[in-house]
Amino acid sequence: MTAAFVAAGLGIIPGAAQAADPVPVPVAAGVAEAVKQAATSEGFHSPADRTVRTTLPAAGGNAKAARAAAPQTAQAAPGAQAAQGAQGAAAAEAGANAALAVDVSGTSYTAHGIELTALITSADFALDVVIDWGDGKTEALTAQGTAELHRSHTYDKSGEYQVKVTVTDAANAVQAVNGGAFLTPGADFTPHTPTRLLDTRYGTGAPVGKVAGQGSARVKVAGNAAVPAGVTAVALNVTVTETVDSGYVTAWPGAGYDRPGTSNLNYTAGRSVPNLVIVPVGEDGYVELYNGGHQPVDLIADVTGYFTRASADGYTSMTPARFVDTREGVGAPLGRLAARSAFTTRIGGLQGVPPGISAVALNVTVTEPEGPGHLTAYSGAGAVPTASNLNFVPGQTVANAVIVPVAPDGTIKVFNGSWSPAHVVVDVVGYYSKDSKAAFLPFSPLRTLDTREEAYGWPGGRFRAREYVSQGFTPEPADGVEAYVLNATVTETGGTGYLSVAPGSSPLPADGGPAAPAETRPGSSTLNWTTGETVPNLVQASDGSHGVITFWNQGHQDADLVIDVFGVYQTK
């Protein structure tokens, strides 16, 4: 079976999987802890001594009117209410409840959520409490005397919100106000015309010269190519080229952060290998690229978008859908894309993708190329950029994840930078828009699977041909999770094949319980391989309504699979 045949998911009819023993791997606890640590923000804390006290108009001897207007808590009995009222009248005339104050703090454990604590200091009077969340929404509560209140709230969009707690003692005609500014941990996306930030071959962004083995190159992101300061993460297409040995590349925030033990792309001698990377940006505005090989290589980095903790575009995932296949005339003219030419295809308004999207997350595959070259995806309204998304050699099938801006008419273009024709396949995995709610929350890379090791809940053994592995990422129900950002790497391949990634259709089976129903084999591809290759690709994968992601070996020989998780899109 040729690589080209496998790439499109043709020749293998989707249907019930024949895997008799699919392996369930529970990793939800580790993922949940990583998410919690990433979302736990510095928040804000405004101590009680910052409380602003105000005497209400009912003061000045009119305690009787204040007392009549004061609401009572539901827990107070009629006799107690009368006693409190009498106490309030006397206290007001004597300037009672002078200690009324509120200590307010807010933190978060999700991309859009705030956990608020209000510590009220008060004499024993009925109190009205109003929380203004800063987004046009308020919440009214009651309390009695000194009290501790805990409330949660979810913002629709990322950004900074002014939170205010107002405590009113109507019996004594006094009010206390305190609060602070809360910045959501999650970040929204802004698409960027593909722009080259680093090319060590020509001195772009760094001195001319290869990156030494076990060395690294620093990429300036914030303040470069119109990327603003305060950017929290960036989408880069990283390419390694001019390789003379095998190795790998790791992207991480750089200064002040430990380099993770994970990789973003792998390479072999004589090959140019790209991969999309979504990586946090260091506090100095840089990202670092580490050459894990022992020989020098050239590195290229093209920015395609960035994330900030301000309201911009959220993300919506979707089951991978095929929009273009030049072998079938789907979404583009039938036949190979000619050399040095581009096709235009519409994304917005088709197959469940709404009009008005700003960017789209794709998996782009080149297959049956007649010569070496590269592909570039870009906005349907733009000129061909100098950046590239994937590189290939004659006869090779290569897939790469792409995030590309979408023109106002919903179109994108794909340019064949080769001097020879090639077939192109495009699968849509998600999109960005103003109406999409999910914000990105990056965290320290977490390895959830390596079939070469008996770890991560894996019982051992190879990633078996024609079977799948199910990983439980989120406890069911998977409420608030839109998608995870993963890096899938297939290695030690015994033949030609491809990987498919899809949300699971049922929860993981309970310990000792019956097996989960068989999954339906996907018809899309995430990455392709040939014998002996190590191939990575970034995946923005939904875990569906059950918190489960399935990984399919669509080849006919066993392989090994490594999964690293880099972040999550959350609506809450």
NORCORDA-V579898 format. One line per field, one symbol per residue. ss: DSSP state (2 for helix, 1 for strand, 0 for the rest). A space follows every 50 residues. Layout:
BEGIN
ss=???
END
This chain:
BEGIN
ss=00222220000000010000001111022222222222200001110222 01111000000022222220000000022222222222222220000000 11111110000011111111100001111111000001111111001111 11110000011111111110000111111111100011111111111110 00010000001000011111000000000000111111111000001111 11000000000000111000001111111100000111111000001111 11111111000011111111111110000100000010001111110000 00000000111111111000001111111000000000011100000111 11111000001111110000011111111111100001111111111111 00000000000010000111110000000011111111111000001111 11100000000000000001000000111000001111111002220111 1110000011111111111100
END
